[in-house]
Amino acid sequence: MKRMTGVFLLILMICSLLPVSNAANIKQEAEPFSVTAQSAVLMDQESGQVLFEKNAHEKRYPASVTKIMSLLLFMEAIDDKKLNLSDRVTATREAVEKGGSQIWLKEGEQMTADELLRATAIGSANDACTALAIHLAGSETAFVRRMNERAQQLGMHDTVFENCTGLDDDTETHLTTAYDIALMSRALLTHEAIQTYTTVWMDSLRDGKTQLVNTNKLVRFYNGTTGLKTGTTNKAGCCVSASARRDGMHLIAVVLHAPSSNDRFSDAKTMLDWGFASFESVTPDYDKTAIRAVPVCRGIKQSVEVQAPKLQKLLLKTGEKANLQTTVALAEDVFAPVEKGQELGSLTVSLNGKPLAEYPLCAAEDVRARTLCDAFLRLLSALRVRA
């Protein structure tokens, strides 16, 4: 028994001298930097690829970052001709009494949709945002219903909005996640006109009497900033969804519940800097001659042209571009009838032998099957040529 105990102790001593595991190293590689915020996400705007995350799916109060969804609905309404920038919007009592950040609208006061958009995007004005929401949907309640419907369409399954501004004094369920905020930020940034507002540092309303200063300091100090929105309450802490474009890449850095305003901007800058330094946007190239016409059996044409695909940009780690490969696989032939859009092969993009994307290669035209009449006419034509 003593001998067994001694052997056991010897094993424990040996194990204590061995590396426990590479978990710490793996964690270090997975987290190339630290952020002070409780939740964070870095996402590629074009592909939706997540480059970095920390507690990305934990539900938190978003404060005025909520307004990204409000702005998205405003921009979609403009695209759908349901809202014009020149529309006169009348401030209701509900909008005037909203509280928090505001431009001090008076009940019955009118401003254009453009002015209220500026106040919302630049100054984070709750009264301006609410006035636009009521103008568009008839009531804030109806507008918030649209916000939640749009959130579900975008895949924001951990999000519930209770108002259009992000004020959270009277709610325990107005919650979202860093990942969901990145999704709605990505959607908003597809409307490039929003940058007319989100990239402005200072502006004014009422003939210069009301000053607007962007709550997003990165607009002034970070190269390539395209927006997007800050938020601060006691419950939410300091939040920001910051976006920037450089060298063909458009990145979104979401920070939720940072300890201070400076921390949120520092966290966002850290993520963006790392993203731009560590990745590159690459459009794969391929041999155009490999996409040839495919012979057609029993068709009125001997071959069918194949439509070349438009390859999407890929986000690769810096230096990986040299290891990118494209492979074309086409059918040797195809029997008629052939329909336009019919898949005849594929083009695969791979990195170090691992497939990243696959594109169908499709017929560029219809080719109907040859009939007896077609065969007779072809024979007749051949006889005429011989004659």
PyMOL commands that set and color helices and strands:
alter all, ss='L'
color gray80, all
select helices_A, chain A and resi 2-17+23-30+63-79+93-96+113-121+126-137+140-153+178-189+192-198+218-221+261-278+288-290+320-323+372-386
alter helices_A, ss='H'
color red, helices_A
select strands_A, chain A and resi 39-44+50-54+88-90+110-112+202-205+210-213+225-233+237-246+249-258+279-282+294-297+303-304+306-307+314-317+324-330+334-335+343-351+354-363
alter strands_A, ss='S'
color yellow, strands_A
deselect
rebuild
show_as cartoon
